[in-house]
């Protein structure tokens, strides 16, 4: 199974983007689905997580980003609103199961001021 991330691009500050992370097949034993990001020269950081019972966001994106899931499409989304230049990064999706982790290939988000 592979994860395919898409939806990145160039947007002006204050704009919105929706990232998608589609699985090529069914994934068993899912514990959590996450979005991470890595800005140039910085470490990868977690921004949003969805488990069977909870959703959480990092303080830097809380109130602006929304993680969601479409089970039928095997896809996880990250709706990003009120984007800021500080949100510029490569965004990665991650699915953690009881057996292993899966990573998407990353999608570039660039926010211009």
N, C-alpha and C positions, 0 to 999 in steps of 0.2 A: 504494500500500500504506500502511495506517495501523497504528499500534501502539496497542492498547487496554490500559491498565494498570488493575488492579483488586485488591481484597483488603485495602485499607487499612481502618483503623478505630481505635476506642478500646480500649486494653487496659491492664491493670494491669502494673506492673513485675514482671518475672519471667515474664510470659506470652509467647505466641507468636502470630505471624501468618504467613500465606503470601501473598506478592504474586504476581500473574500478569501477564504481558505477552504478549498474543496479537496476532499479525500477521494482517491481513485477507486477505493473499495470500502467495504465495511471494516470497522475497527472494533474489536471486542475488548471488554474490560476497561473502558475509559474511566479514568479518575478525574481528570481535569483537562480543560482546553484553555490555552493562554495565548495572549499576544505579547510579544516582546518588541523592543526596538533598540537599535544601536546607532548612535550619532557618531560622526567622524571624531576619532580620537578619544572616544568614551567607551566604557564597558556596556555590554548589553544589559538592558534593564527591563523588568517586567512592567507591563502597563495595565493588563486586564486579565482576569481569570474567571472561568465559569466551571462550577462543579455541579453535581446533581442537585444540590440544594442551595448553593450560594453564588453570588456574583460580587466581585470586588475589583476595585480600581486603585491604581497608585494615586497619591495625592496630586500629582502633577496633571492628571487627566480627568480626575473626578468631576462630574457635572458636565463634561464636554464630550466624552467618549462613551459609547455603549457597545457592549459585546452581546451577540445573540447567536442563535443556532437554528438551522433548518435541518431537522433530522432526515426528512425525505430526500433532500438534496445533498446530504452528507457535507454540509458546508457551515463554517463558522464565519461570522461577520464582525467587523469592527467599524461602527459608524463614528466618524470623527467630525465634530462640529467646532465652530469657533477656533479654527486652527491658528496656531501661533508659530512664528519662525523657530521657536525652541522645539517644536514638534518635528522638525526636519530630521529624518533618520531613515534607515532601512528597517522595515517592520517584518517580523517573523511570526508565523503561527507555530504553535506547539501543542501536541496532544500527548498527554501522559496516560499510560495504561498500567495495569498491574504487571504487564510483561516487559514493556519498553516504552521509549519515547519516540515520537515522530516530529520532524521539523520540516517546515516549508522552506522554500529557497529564498525567501525575502522579496519584498517589493519596496521600491524607493518612494518616499514621500518627501517632497520639497515644498516648503512654505516660504513664499517671498513676502518681504515687508512692504 
